[in-house]
Amino acid sequence: MVCLGNICRSPLADGILRFKAKRENLDWVIDSAGTYSGHQGENPDPRAIKCAKNHGVDISYLVARPFSKNDFDEFDKIYVMDSSNYRDVLKMAADETDKEKVEMIMNVVSPGKNQAVPDPYWGDDEDFDEVFKMLDMACERIIQTLN
């Protein structure tokens, strides 16, 4: 899961997918990262933690890290939150195999629409809740599709 700072959207997606994978007894490696390294080492935004907790998901232990070229080797799928993240991740791809792993996360719900998950950072609790709902729907589809 990749967003800009790895403190709002991608940790929410990470936590939601981990929660659902555990529920289904799936042994998946799930992680999140950011295309901007300015929040490296930080826990998720307190509003993201609160929002996730309100939905029964704990993301308080996650730590922001930058996306790296090694992630292409570590992961089968790389879900990004918006077109800017998509372009930034593709720039790091070594070849077509790497590029094929990258997908806009909402395309699992609405294929080909390239709908962005809005960044709630400058918003309020309602914005975080709306992002949670979008990511919850996408993560449920990921579970259904890849399980």
N, C-alpha and C positions, 0 to 999 in steps of 0.2 A: 504494500500500500504506500503510495507516494503522493505527498502534497508539497507545498512550499517550505514551511518551517518545521514540519513534523511535530506540531504541538496541538493541532485542532482536528482537521479532517482525517489525516492518515492514522493517528492513534485511535480515533473513534472507529474507523473501519477495521483496524487491526484488532481492537478489543472485541468488536461485534463478531468478526469472523472467528476469532479464537473461542468465544463463548459458544457459537453455533457448532463449530467443529468438535468441541469437547462434548456438547450435547449429543452429537451423532457418533461419538467414540472414534473420531478420525484422527489419525496420527500425522497431522500436517504441521509443517514448519511455517509459521506466519510471522511477519515482521512489518515494520513501517520505517519510512525514511523521508527525508526532505531534500528538495533540490537546492535549498538555501541552507547553509551551515551555521547561520547566526544563532540558532537555538540549541546547538549541539550540547548534549549533556543535561539538558533541562527536562523536567517532567512535563506532561501535557498541560495546556492552559487550564487553570482551575475551573473555568466554566465548562470545558470539555469533560473534565473529571466528574463534575457535579451532574452534568447531563447524562453521562454514561451510567453513573451510579443510580440516578432516578429510573433508569431502565434495567437495573440489575446487572450491569456490566462494570467491572473494575478495570480501569486503565491507569490508576494512580502510580503504578510501578514502572510504567513504560518510560523510556529515556530517548530523547530526540537524537538522531544521528543523520549525517548526510548520506544520500544515495551514492553508491560507488559502482564502478565497472564490475567489481566482484559479485554484485547482486545478480548480474545476468547468469553467472555460473551457479549461484546458490538457489535460485528460485525458478520454477517452471512458468509462473505467471507474475506479471508486474502490472498492477492496477494503479492508474493515475487518476487524480481528481479533476483536472482541467486541461485545456489545450496547451497552456504554457508549460505545465509539468510534463505533458506528453512530448513536446518538442525538446525540452531539456534532457529528458531521459533518452530519447532517441539519439541525441547528439553523442551520447556516451556508448552507444551500441557499437560493437566491433564488427558485426555482420548482420545478414538478413535473419539468421536464427535468433539473435538477440532481439532484433526489431519485432519479430513475430510474437514475442512474449509480452509486449507492451500493449495495454488496452485501456481505454477510458472506462472507468468502473461502471458508469451508468449505461454503457452499451450492453451490459449483461441483462439489463431490464428493457431497454429500448434500443435494439441493435441499429447501428449506423447513424444514430441521432447525434452522437458526440456531445451529449448534454453534460455540462460541467456541474460539479458539486460546488455550490457557492462557498466562498471562504467566510466563515462566521466571525473571524477574529475582530472585526470592527463593529460587529453587531451585538445583539443582546441574547438573553436566554432562549427566546423564541427562535432566533436564527440557529442556535446550536441544536435545538430540538428538531427543527426542520431538516437540518443536515443529518442528524441521527436517523430520522425516519427514512430518508433517501438511502443512506448507507445500509440500514437494516434490510431494506427491500433488496438492494443489490447483493448483499452478503447471503441472504436467504437463497437468491437465485444461483449464486456461486456454489453453495452447498448442494442444491438440487442438481445442478449441471455437472459438477465434478465428482460428486459422491458415487 
